[in-house]
Amino acid sequence: MKIAVDTSAIIAVIADEPERAKLIELTKNSSIVVPPSIKWEVGNAFSAMMKRSRVELEQAIEAIKIYQEISMEVVEIDLTDAMRLAGKYNIYAYDAYILQCAIENQVPLITLDKELAIVAQKEGVQVIEV
């Protein structure tokens, strides 16, 4: 089974958040699909953590190494349709990209972002509860 996984879930796994074990279990034996923007969003998340002194540079670099070991299929998305979603729901582009990824690939979405989950359901995307 293929599953779209957003950055919040990926960061939770990398950063050993409380949801980590459940996320790993939910994605076991599945193929993860993501839009090309995911690597920039992961980088941005760890940059923000450094800025807020939540992690040191070496920890962020180690986290990026872990991210790069995660098996994911990067799939192109229709940027115009993603922008339509961003405008329709007043959401960030990154959220629209992962949502568009799930829509185009007709796959469920795993996210820890409650607002994104609500929007996904409005668009007919199955959201896997964490």
N, C-alpha and C positions, 0 to 999 in steps of 0.2 A: 504494500500500500504506500502511496505517496502522501506526504503531509507538508503543508507550508508551515514553516516555523519562524516566528518573528524574533526580532532582536532581544526583546525582554526575556524570552525563554532561553535563547542562546547565552545571554549574559548570566542568567540564573545558574545555568549548568557550569559555565566557566568559573564563575565567582563562588561556587559552592554555596549557593543560597538554599534556604530550606526546601524549595520546590525541586531541587536537583534530582533526587532519586525518582520522584514521580515522573518528571519530564523524560528521564532516560528510559524508564519503563514504558511510557506511552509511545516513544519513538523507536523502541527496539523492533527490529525486523521491518522497519519502514525506510523508505527513501525520503530524504528531506529535500524539498525544493525551495529555492529562495531567489529573489530578484538580484541583479548585479549590485545593487546599492548596499547590500547587506554588509559587505566588508567595510565600507566607509562608515556605516552606522555603528558597527562594533567598535571601530577605531575611535569614533567620536564619543561613544559611551565611556571608554576607558580614559580618553583625554579629559572628559568631564570629571571622572572620578579623581584623576590626578589634580585637577584644578581645585577640587573640593577637599584635597588632602585625604581622600579615602584610600588611595593606593599610591605607592611610590613608583617611580619610573620603571625600575626593574620588575616590579610586580605586573605592571601594565604590559611590558614586553613579554613576560612569561605568559600572560593571559592571551596575547595575540598569537603566540606560538601554539597554545592549546586550541584556539579558534581555528587555526590553519590545519589542524589535524582532524577536525570534524568533517566527516564525509557529507557533502552537500552537492546537489545538482543546481548549478546557477542557470536560470532560465530568463530569457529576454521577456519583457512585458511591453504592452502598448502604453507608451508614456502619455499619449493624449487621453486614453481612457482612464488612466491613473489620475490625471489632473482633473478629469470630470468628477471622479470620486472625491478628491480632495476638496473641490468646490462644493459639491452636493452636500457633504457632511461637515465641512469646515474642519478638516483634519490635516495633519502634517503630511507632506509629500511621502516621507518614509513609510508612514502607516498606509497611505494609499498604494504604494508600491507592493507591499506584502499582500494587501487585500486583492489587488489586481492579479498578483501571482496566483493566489488561491482560486480566483474566479476563472482566469484563463486556463488553468490546469485542472480545473474541476476537482480540487482536493480540499480536504478539511484543513482548518487552521488551528495551530496551537499558539496561544498568546497569554501573557499574564496581565495584559492591558485590558481592563474591564470595558473601557469606552470603545476600544477597537473591536472587542468581541461583540458588543451590541451592534455596531455598524456592520460588521461582517454578517451577523444574523439577518439584519435588514436587507442585505444584498443576497440572501439565500445561501450563504456559505456556512457549512457545518463547523461549529467551534467545538474542539475537544476540550472538555473541562479538565483543569489541573487541580 
